[in-house]
Structure formats: structure tokens, C-alpha cells
Amino acid sequence: MESFFAPCPRGLEAILAQELAALGATEVKATDGGAHFAGPFELCYRANLESRIASRVLWRVAAAFYRNEDDIYQATLALPWSRWFDVGSTIRVNVAALRCPLKSLDFVTLRIKDAVCDVFRGQCGERPSVNTEQPDIRIHAFLTADQLTLYFDTSGEPLFKRGYRRAAGEAPLRENLAAGILRIAGWTPGEPLLDPMCGSGTFLIEAALIALDIAPGARRSFGFEKLKQFDRKTWGGLKAAAQARERPRTALPIYGSDLYGEELKTARANLDAAGLQDVIMLKQANVLEMPAPAASGVIVTNPPYGVRLGETGELAEFYPKLGDALKQKFSGWRAYILSSDMALPRLIRLAASKRTPLFNGALECRLYEFKLVAGSMRRKKPVKGEG
Ligand SMILES: C[S@@+](CC[C@H](N)C(=O)[O-])C[C@H]1O[C@@H](n2cnc3c(N)ncnc32)[C@H](O)[C@@H]1O
């Protein structure tokens, strides 16, 4: 039995835990920023291939108490690094810390790297070289006030890089955050889905991958392929099974639009790269003027943020109009709007039936749920406490 930790966007920990359990993980425990879990080593193949929510899958190889940098060096030196990877592999060490009393994390990084290299030098007279850009092997260290945990990153490139993004619009959403939002929205394939401010198309593509049962990692490589114990046959079998499960790419009721042709160009490039050009319908439209593409369905979108796009003044004019458009043209729909603007429900003048705190990178956001029922939603006055 091996121990793993999967980090994820903050706010999605409980959903990640459910997803990992469904993939066969045991001892799943959600914590701030991710979930711990256990299983055979091969479980990391499956979690990397299938998880839509995890940012990485880290395999824990050691845990030790420490007081100073030398304790960290000694704990790292005691590990059988050459059993795990070849001296010809390039490495990179990452250190993250929470309440760590040591002065310099850069120095800790250096000591861990030194210890790994010293193990190899002692055993074969050579040491692996460092490559911070595209290393074969990524070693992660996590420090609390007195405990060091060492991990191999079995993902390599983070898992939100599915391998289809060719172009990013102005403020693209991470793919795993988009997938998590679709889960929170309770959207199920078959139900019409619309992102009327789709930018580079992240929600649309994630929804199509879910609907077509396409594993998010089916078309990329992973860090575990560089580890000595990598079992090509087991991995090949898992990948083949995932590909056999994929549904034919036929048109789905997934609709995307954006005001700007440039944004749609990036969305189209991404759709093409994902092989989804015939699955999703894209068109240029102003969300304030477009008709609903179906009698009912789910809107999932992140409008321009004051912090990242546009001017706060312009947004203050845009939001009430957005509220009007939703109310007038989308009754029967549920809308999920991700925004860092805590005043959004007041500004669009609709009552949110649910608000879920989420982080888009470092940016604290809320996912607001609005049930658009004809006649009953409109607020006369802003309600206190929503600003
Ligand atoms: C925060 S971005 C969305 C990013 C997108 N989720 C992605 O992953 O790339 C907001 C988008 O809203 C679009 N937009 C702004 N005003 C609009 C309007 N009136 N109608 C439709 N789209 C609009 C912008 O062009 C931009 O692409």
C-alpha cells in the first residue's frame, strides 16, 4: 500500500475526495488544498489519467521530523534514490511550506538536491543533473513546523494541462477548476449547457470531455513514466481501456459564444486540438442580446472580472444588464457564475440560491447559483450583507 497526496484548486477538496474514492482510492481524506489517499502504486496511473479535479498526484516516499536544514539533508540522504530513478534523469526539487521556522526555503531546496546527488555519487560516481524547465523527475518536499514529507510528482506537467490548449484568451480558467464547477453545478450530459462568455472555451471543452467519457489525461504523458518501476504494460492496458470507452464525437447540446471574434478564434483552436470541432456549437454573440439556445438548461460562465479585465465602472453598468438578460431570456435555466466580485448578486439584482467559495489561482471567488424562474427572482432592493 502506498500513500499519495493530490493537490487541487482550493474549494474543490471534497469533490476531489469523492472522485478519488470512485477511482478506487482508499483512506481518502480531504484537507486544505487537496486530498490524501492510499492504494497500490498503480493507482497513481489511474488517478493521473482519470482525475478531472486534481492538479497533481504526489507519491509519498518519506516523512521525518526535523529541526534544521541538516536534519532535512540527513533524512533525504537516507533514501534509496537510485532504486527509483536513473542517474541519467534530470531532476528538479520543489519545496512548499506551512509554518516552517527555517529562514530560507531556497537553501532547503539546495540541501535536498545535494543529498539526492550525494546518494548517486556515493553509489555510482555520477550525479543526476538539474533541469528546472523540463525535468524528468520532480521531487516535492512539504514542510510543516517540524515535519518533512518527500514526494515524487507522478504527474510531471500539472494535470490541468490536458494537452489540448493551443491558445489562451485573456483570462482563461484552469481546466480542473472548470471541471469542478461543472460538478458543483450538477450538470449532467444531455442537459443543454451554455457558456455565453466562453473565451477560450474551457467550460465547453471540459463538459464535452465528460459527456464523451474522454479521460482528461488520455493524450498526454506523465511523470511516472520516468520512474524505474514504471510498468508499461499495466499503463498501456489502462490507457487502451479508457480509449475504448470513449463515445463517438457527435454534436452535443453544448453551446458557447463570446462577444469577440478573437476569443472565439482561440476557442476554435482549442476545440480543434481536442478533436471537438463537431461536438460543440460556437458563435459570436453579445450575452445581453442573444436568445436562449434551448427551453431549459445550465449556464456556466465567468464574466469579465474587475480585477483582471475591463474597468470596474464598465462592469457596474454591465452587471444589471446581464441580470436583465438572464431574467428575460433564460427563465427555466440554472445559471452558475464564477466571480471574484463579492457584490455580484447585488449588482445583477438576482438572489443567489447558493454561493460556493472557490479559488481561481490565488484569486478568491464565489460560484453563485441563480435559479431563473419566471417572475419570482427579481429583487426590488439590494439585500444587506451581499456587498
Ligand atoms: C473571464 S473571460 C472568460 C474566460 C473563459 N472562461 C476561458 O476559460 O477562457 C470573460 C469573457 O467574456 C467575454 N465578454 C465580455 N463581454 C461580453 C458580452 N457582452 N457578451 C459576450 N461575451 C462577453 C470576453 O470576451 C471574455 O472572453
Ligand as a Chemical Component Dictionary entry (heavy atoms), coordinates in Angstrom:
data_LIG
# 
_chem_comp.id                   LIG 
_chem_comp.type                 NON-POLYMER 
_chem_comp.pdbx_formal_charge   0 
_chem_comp.three_letter_code    LIG 
# 
loop_
_chem_comp_atom.comp_id 
_chem_comp_atom.atom_id 
_chem_comp_atom.alt_atom_id 
_chem_comp_atom.type_symbol 
_chem_comp_atom.charge 
_chem_comp_atom.model_Cartn_x 
_chem_comp_atom.model_Cartn_y 
_chem_comp_atom.model_Cartn_z 
_chem_comp_atom.pdbx_ordinal 
LIG C1  C1  C 0  -13.060 35.925 -17.841 1  
LIG S1  S1  S 1  -13.269 35.722 -19.562 2  
LIG C2  C2  C 0  -13.839 34.050 -19.727 3  
LIG C3  C3  C 0  -12.697 33.075 -19.788 4  
LIG C4  C4  C 0  -13.123 31.677 -20.157 5  
LIG N1  N1  N 0  -13.858 31.042 -19.077 6  
LIG C5  C5  C 0  -11.921 30.856 -20.535 7  
LIG O1  O1  O 0  -11.699 29.811 -19.937 8  
LIG O2  O2  O -1 -11.153 31.258 -21.407 9  
LIG C6  C6  C 0  -14.681 36.658 -19.938 10 
LIG C7  C7  C 0  -15.104 36.630 -21.381 11 
LIG O3  O3  O 0  -16.302 37.386 -21.535 12 
LIG C8  C8  C 0  -16.313 37.936 -22.835 13 
LIG N2  N2  N 0  -17.314 39.020 -22.875 14 
LIG C9  C9  C 0  -17.230 40.264 -22.325 15 
LIG N3  N3  N 0  -18.371 40.955 -22.542 16 
LIG C10 C10 C 0  -19.208 40.144 -23.235 17 
LIG C11 C11 C 0  -20.531 40.276 -23.767 18 
LIG N4  N4  N 0  -21.228 41.406 -23.607 19 
LIG N5  N5  N 0  -21.066 39.204 -24.417 20 
LIG C12 C12 C 0  -20.370 38.061 -24.569 21 
LIG N6  N6  N 0  -19.107 37.895 -24.119 22 
LIG C13 C13 C 0  -18.528 38.901 -23.446 23 
LIG C14 C14 C 0  -14.871 38.368 -23.034 24 
LIG O4  O4  O 0  -14.572 38.480 -24.415 25 
LIG C15 C15 C 0  -14.097 37.223 -22.358 26 
LIG O5  O5  O 0  -13.723 36.246 -23.291 27 
# 
loop_
_chem_comp_bond.comp_id 
_chem_comp_bond.atom_id_1 
_chem_comp_bond.atom_id_2 
_chem_comp_bond.value_order 
_chem_comp_bond.pdbx_ordinal 
LIG C1  S1  SING 1  
LIG S1  C2  SING 2  
LIG S1  C6  SING 3  
LIG C2  C3  SING 4  
LIG C3  C4  SING 5  
LIG C4  N1  SING 6  
LIG C4  C5  SING 7  
LIG C5  O1  DOUB 8  
LIG C5  O2  SING 9  
LIG C6  C7  SING 10 
LIG C7  O3  SING 11 
LIG C7  C15 SING 12 
LIG O3  C8  SING 13 
LIG C8  N2  SING 14 
LIG C8  C14 SING 15 
LIG N2  C9  SING 16 
LIG N2  C13 SING 17 
LIG C9  N3  DOUB 18 
LIG N3  C10 SING 19 
LIG C10 C11 SING 20 
LIG C10 C13 DOUB 21 
LIG C11 N4  SING 22 
LIG C11 N5  DOUB 23 
LIG N5  C12 SING 24 
LIG C12 N6  DOUB 25 
LIG N6  C13 SING 26 
LIG C14 O4  SING 27 
LIG C14 C15 SING 28 
LIG C15 O5  SING 29 
# 
